[in-house]
Amino acid sequence: MLARVKRAWNKDGYCDVPGLTPRSHRTFVVQKTAATFDPRASTATKNPALPGTALYTVFDVQGYVSMLLGGALSFNLIFPSNEPDLWRLMGMWSIWMFTIRSLRARDCSKNEKEALNYLFLLILLLNVIIPFFWKSFAVVWSADTIAFFGMYAWKFG
């Protein structure tokens, strides 16, 4: 169906697939957008990061450790300073830059892949919008973490 959907965009940018529900249309748009800005491998080979392999474990550990390390950086626990600096900015963006990408690199279930695609876009928006209202690295990282676990709860609940 995905191959059929890829050819179904009309000249106005709307999807013309008959019988496509709004939910599946939204899912398709999110997958397409996430794949555009964070593409998968261009080869047709199977993902080597299968559950139970060492590579899968490496991506899993890398994802969650980067989340914790990003929290420590954004809360100013590592490399403390009185000024906003690159370390705190890196901590704020760590979930989007490292966690989501590490977890998306694994071979995971359809629900998890969909949750990670939504998170890839949602966390980007949160990291850009929240600082206009509240200039705190820790608040942005906390909002990202809440969105992360909330999305997983929604997709697996």
C-alpha positions in Angstrom: 0.0 0.0 0.0 2.9 2.4 0.8 4.1 2.2 -2.8 0.6 3.0 -4.0 0.3 5.9 -1.5 3.7 7.4 -2.6 2.3 7.9 -6.1 -1.0 9.2 -4.9 -0.1 12.8 -4.2 -1.9 15.2 -6.5 -0.5 18.5 -7.8 -2.0 20.4 -4.9 -0.2 18.2 -2.3 -3.2 16.3 -1.2 -3.4 12.5 -1.0 -5.8 10.9 -3.5 -5.9 7.4 -2.2 -9.5 6.1 -2.0 -10.4 4.6 1.3 -7.4 6.1 3.2 -8.7 7.0 6.7 -7.7 10.3 8.3 -5.6 8.4 10.9 -3.7 6.4 8.3 -3.2 9.6 6.3 -1.8 11.4 9.4 0.5 8.4 10.0 1.7 8.4 6.4 2.5 12.2 6.6 4.4 11.7 9.8 6.4 8.8 8.4 7.2 10.7 5.2 8.3 13.8 7.1 10.4 11.8 9.6 12.0 9.9 6.8 12.8 13.1 4.9 14.7 14.7 7.8 16.1 11.5 9.4 16.4 9.0 6.6 17.0 5.3 6.9 19.7 3.4 5.1 19.4 3.8 1.3 20.2 0.1 0.7 17.6 -2.6 0.6 19.3 -4.8 3.2 17.6 -5.9 6.4 18.3 -3.9 9.5 21.1 -5.7 11.4 19.9 -4.2 14.7 17.4 -7.1 15.4 16.1 -7.8 19.0 18.6 -9.9 20.9 21.7 -8.8 18.9 24.5 -6.8 20.4 23.8 -3.9 18.0 20.2 -3.7 19.2 21.4 -3.5 22.8 24.0 -0.8 21.9 21.3 1.4 20.3 19.0 0.8 23.3 21.7 1.7 25.9 22.9 4.6 23.8 19.4 6.0 23.6 18.6 5.9 27.3 22.0 6.9 28.5 22.0 9.9 26.2 18.6 10.9 27.7 20.0 10.7 31.3 23.2 12.5 30.4 21.2 15.2 28.6 19.1 15.7 31.7 22.2 16.1 33.8 23.6 18.6 31.3 20.3 20.6 31.0 19.9 20.7 34.8 23.4 22.1 35.0 24.8 19.1 37.1 27.7 18.4 34.7 30.0 21.4 33.7 28.0 23.8 35.9 28.0 27.5 34.9 26.0 30.6 35.7 25.5 31.4 32.0 23.7 29.6 29.3 26.3 27.5 27.4 26.7 24.9 24.8 26.6 22.0 27.3 23.2 23.0 28.6 22.0 23.5 25.0 23.3 20.1 24.1 21.5 18.6 27.1 18.2 20.2 26.0 18.5 18.8 22.5 19.9 15.4 23.5 16.6 13.5 23.3 15.9 14.7 19.8 19.6 14.4 18.6 20.6 11.1 20.2 17.8 9.2 21.9 15.1 9.3 19.2 17.7 8.5 16.5 19.3 5.7 18.4 15.9 4.1 19.1 14.8 4.6 15.5 17.9 2.8 14.2 16.8 -0.5 15.8 14.4 -2.9 14.2 11.4 -2.3 16.4 7.6 -2.9 16.4 5.3 -1.0 14.2 3.8 0.9 17.2 7.2 1.8 18.5 8.4 3.0 15.1 5.2 5.1 14.8 5.7 6.6 18.3 9.3 7.5 17.4 8.3 9.1 14.2 5.7 11.2 16.0 8.3 12.1 18.7 10.9 13.1 16.1 8.5 15.9 15.0 6.9 16.7 18.4 10.2 17.1 20.3 11.5 19.3 17.5 8.5 21.6 17.9 8.7 21.6 21.7 12.4 22.5 21.6 11.7 25.4 19.3 8.5 26.7 20.8 9.0 26.4 24.6 12.0 28.8 24.8 9.8 31.6 23.5 7.7 31.3 26.7 10.1 29.9 29.3 13.8 30.2 28.9 14.9 27.2 30.9 17.0 24.3 29.5 15.7 22.0 32.3 12.0 22.8 31.5 12.5 22.0 27.8 14.3 18.7 28.6 11.5 17.8 31.1 8.8 18.5 28.5 10.7 16.3 26.0 10.9 13.5 28.6 7.2 13.8 29.4 6.4 13.8 25.7 8.6 10.7 25.2 7.0 8.6 27.9 3.6 10.0 27.1 3.9 9.0 23.5 5.1 5.5 24.5 2.2 5.1 26.9 -0.3 6.2 24.2 1.1 3.9 21.6 1.5 0.9 23.8 -1.4 1.6 26.2 
